Amino acid sequence: MTNPTVPDLASPALSAGSQPPAKPRPGVLRRLVKRRLAVLGLVIIAITVLGAIFAPWLTAFGPDEQLFDGLTLSGEPLPPNATYWLGSDLLGRDLLTRILYGARTSLFIGVVANGTALVIGTLIGVTAGYLRGWIGGALMRFTDLMMAFPALLLAICLAAVFEPSLWIVALVIALVNWVQTARVMFTQTSSLVEREFIAAERTIGASGARILFKHILPHLVPTIIVWGTLGISTTVLLEATLSYLGIGVQPPTPSWGNIIFENQTYFQAAPWLVFFPGIAILALALAFNLVGDALRDILDPTQRGRE
Amino acid sequence: MIAYLGRRIVQSVLILLGISIITFALLYLLPADPVRQIAGRSATPATVESIRRQLGLDQPFLVQYGRYLANLLHGDLGRSYIQRSEVSQLIISRLPATLLLMVGAIVCELLIGLTMGLVAAVRRGSRTDNSLMVASFVGVSAPQFVVGLLLLYVFAVRLSWFPIGGYGTFRHLVLPSLTVGIMGAGWYARMMRS
């Protein structure tokens, strides 16, 4: 689930001179739209976001509503039909409704968990890269330690220690996912710190905070954007996996993972109950991967000309 | 060189130590109480206390951890309170299946990933290349439990090419290996291509 190719976004921009760092260029969105795959990703994300926001208006049913005619007389869920477009689940609830409301869960986790992970990762990575010395060393060893720790095992233990709620699930995922970001930020920051213009800033007496915020952080913005986007994909997958294992988002709150968890015993007879939420997870994770990858190509100057 | 190696080894030992502390702490913090599980529901508080003392679970955290670590260094992983057997034996009895699946998954990963990556690299920029790269993204983005259930449904339930469950023959190994291998294949394909 982790990305082995670590883009070195900041340094090439610097070799051109020690100009104040390039702000994300205004043309990024325009160039993004030129790529068909990125557009596909953006469209999927837009559909998911709109579906999540307008869920109550898009369906006539409630997410927890057990519908009177939602099951056959012998108690079986209904396959997709005119009333229940994606069929109904084991408890006679409309599957489409649950998937729409589940999008809220996925996006919430995607934004909160990934945002938290990004902040923790950036803080630790930049601190370690800037200070180095024994503090930096200790921070990075700690990062190594967390990286060697199987993410799923850690998440399972943490989820068992805390009472599961949406925020706890987000927190657990953040605690597992900051590691990658920290490593990338560390590499980038330490290569930045060695550049002449930082040394020059130091000689003219710039304070540490000034160097950090005016010179280092802006150079990291492209990396943060790329990893922030790719990270949402990882986060969405981890949430789905945890919920599938029954230790993530708890029913009746719908999440794409726990829809599959609730219905999988019945899946030989009612495969749609696994397929549709499965496709939803796949599509959203894929979308953020596509956009993140395109952003990396666009924001990474070394890639220019290869498009 | 030797100094470097030595430093790395010390670091990995420290990392392992750190992992053991975190794992131990997490288990210590778990709300589940093994003593109650062993004693059963009708046990008197006195029985529960005596079992707790027998197992040494009434000791403070550091004492428990120290004992665990000392045993670990002697190759003793301890006993499972619930399954009443040596942990090392539990692990070893499951090891062959894990290793087998690992080998199967790596084979799938390499076969699918390398082929896709090579073909894409040879035909760089073509339609084949584009669709292969999309496929690799799908592989990377697919949650394993969904892939597994899908493969099961198509190849075991519908087509009955492979058994649904069980362990022992080559046919049992195919679907699980594919499931685990698909995600890795996505990465391999992308790496191979570049």
Interface residues (C-beta under 8 A of the other chain):
Chain A: M1 P4 T5 L37 R141 F142 D144 L145 A148 F149 L153 L154 C157 L158 A160 V161 S233 L237 A240 T241 Y244 G257 I260 Q264 F267 Q268 P271 V274 F275 G278 I281 L282 A285 L286 N289 L290 D293
Chain B: Q11 L14 I15 G18 I19 I22 T23 L26 L27 L29 L30 P31 A32 V134 F137 V138 V140 S141 A142 P143 Q144 F145 V146 L149 L150 Y153 V157 M183 W187 R190 M191 S194
